[in-house]
């Protein structure tokens, strides 16, 4: 199992990450598609080759072909949107907020899976990429759809742990 291999690769000084990895993925209350779509989108967003290599096969095995593609699409579109909207938000000139984005984002309207799942994956990727405007936007869509705060928090817990494991393992690989 790739999750066990990933946990065993985490160094002793990061034992909390190893334990958290086991709990947020191994003991998650999220439905399988929401969990593994979140895991895949976050593994991609983490930019960690080690994390992606270990988690992608298990994600693929737990997702339909449509959900697998949609999770990858969420990571891709949010890589663009998080930079764009975070920059617009951080600039002190409010005029940028009134300008047309002019970027294609069709996948958000038709992701090929339940809208709630795609929004959850987009929120998790936005947590990794640090876009407050995107986080607020996706959280509001999820809440309006009836998703509870506990479910939303589960998604960004997965994001936090995957990102931390990726940073730790990649730094160890560079130091080796």
C-alpha positions in Angstrom: 0.0 0.0 0.0 1.4 3.4 -1.1 0.1 5.2 2.0 2.1 2.9 4.3 5.2 3.4 2.2 4.8 7.1 2.3 4.3 7.0 6.1 7.4 4.9 6.5 9.4 7.4 4.5 8.6 10.2 6.9 11.6 10.8 9.2 11.4 10.4 13.0 11.6 14.1 13.6 8.3 14.5 11.7 6.5 11.7 13.6 3.4 14.0 13.9 3.1 14.2 10.1 3.3 10.4 9.9 0.5 10.0 12.4 -1.6 12.7 10.8 -1.1 11.2 7.4 -2.5 7.9 8.7 -5.5 9.7 10.4 -6.5 12.2 7.7 -6.3 9.6 4.9 -6.5 6.3 6.6 -9.3 7.2 9.0 -11.2 9.9 7.1 -14.9 10.2 7.3 -15.1 11.7 3.8 -16.8 9.5 1.2 -14.3 7.6 -0.9 -14.6 9.9 -4.0 -14.3 13.1 -2.0 -11.3 11.8 -0.1 -9.3 10.3 -3.0 -10.1 13.3 -5.2 -8.8 15.6 -2.5 -5.7 13.4 -2.0 -4.9 13.4 -5.7 -5.5 17.1 -6.3 -3.5 18.0 -3.2 -0.6 15.6 -4.2 -0.4 17.4 -7.5 -0.6 20.8 -5.9 2.1 19.9 -3.4 4.5 19.8 -6.3 6.2 16.9 -4.5 7.3 14.1 -6.9 7.6 11.7 -4.0 4.1 12.4 -2.6 2.5 12.2 -6.1 4.3 9.0 -7.0 3.2 7.3 -3.9 -0.4 8.5 -3.7 -1.5 8.7 -7.3 -1.8 4.9 -7.9 -4.0 4.5 -4.8 -6.1 7.5 -5.8 -6.5 6.2 -9.3 -7.6 2.8 -7.9 -10.2 4.5 -5.7 -11.7 6.9 -8.3 -13.7 6.5 -11.4 -12.0 7.6 -14.6 -14.2 10.7 -14.5 -13.4 11.6 -10.9 -9.7 10.9 -11.5 -9.7 13.4 -14.5 -11.8 15.9 -12.5 -9.4 15.9 -9.6 -6.5 16.5 -11.9 -8.5 19.3 -13.5 -9.2 20.9 -10.2 -5.4 21.0 -9.4 -4.7 22.4 -12.9 -7.4 25.1 -12.9 -6.7 26.2 -9.4 -3.0 26.5 -10.1 -4.0 29.2 -12.5 -6.8 30.7 -10.5 -5.0 30.8 -7.2 -2.2 32.9 -8.7 -4.6 35.2 -10.6 -7.1 35.9 -7.8 -4.5 36.0 -5.1 -2.5 38.6 -7.0 -5.6 40.6 -7.8 -6.6 40.5 -4.1 -3.1 41.5 -2.9 -2.6 44.4 -5.2 -3.6 47.6 -3.4 -5.3 49.1 -6.5 -9.0 48.0 -6.3 -9.4 48.6 -10.1 -8.0 45.2 -10.8 -10.9 43.6 -9.0 -13.3 45.3 -11.5 -11.5 44.1 -14.6 -12.7 41.1 -16.6 -10.5 38.1 -15.9 -10.4 36.9 -19.5 -9.2 33.4 -18.6 -11.0 30.2 -19.6 -12.4 28.3 -16.6 -15.0 26.1 -18.3 -14.1 23.0 -16.2 -15.5 24.7 -13.1 -19.0 24.8 -14.7 -18.8 21.3 -16.1 -16.2 19.2 -14.1 -17.6 15.8 -15.0 -18.4 14.9 -11.4 -20.7 16.2 -8.7 -20.1 20.0 -8.3 -19.7 19.6 -4.5 -16.8 17.2 -5.0 -15.0 19.5 -7.5 -15.6 22.5 -5.2 -14.1 20.6 -2.3 -11.0 19.6 -4.3 -10.7 23.2 -5.5 -10.9 24.5 -1.9 -8.2 22.0 -0.8 -5.8 23.1 -3.6 -6.5 26.7 -2.8 -5.5 26.0 0.8 -2.1 24.7 -0.4 -1.7 27.6 -2.8 -2.7 30.2 -0.2 -5.5 32.1 -2.1 -7.9 33.6 0.5 -10.3 34.8 -2.2 -10.6 31.4 -3.7 -10.9 29.7 -0.3 -13.8 32.0 0.6 -15.5 31.5 -2.8 -15.3 27.7 -2.7 -16.3 27.6 1.0 -19.4 29.7 0.3 -20.4 27.5 -2.6 -20.0 24.4 -0.5 -21.9 25.8 2.5 -24.8 26.9 0.2 -24.9 23.3 -1.1 -25.3 22.1 2.4 -21.8 20.8 3.1 -21.0 21.1 6.8 -17.9 22.8 8.2 -16.5 19.4 9.4 -16.4 18.1 5.9 -14.8 21.3 4.6 -12.2 21.2 7.4 -11.4 17.5 6.6 -10.5 18.6 3.1 -8.1 21.3 4.2 -6.7 19.0 6.8 -5.8 16.6 4.0 -4.2 19.5 2.1 -2.2 20.6 5.2 -0.8 17.2 5.9 0.0 16.3 2.2 1.7 19.6 1.8 3.8 19.2 5.0 4.8 15.6 4.1 5.8 16.8 0.6 8.0 19.6 2.0 9.6 17.3 4.5 10.3 14.4 2.1 11.5 16.7 -0.7 13.9 18.5 1.7 15.2 15.2 2.9 15.8 14.1 -0.6 17.7 17.2 -1.4 19.8 16.9 1.8 20.7 13.3 1.1 
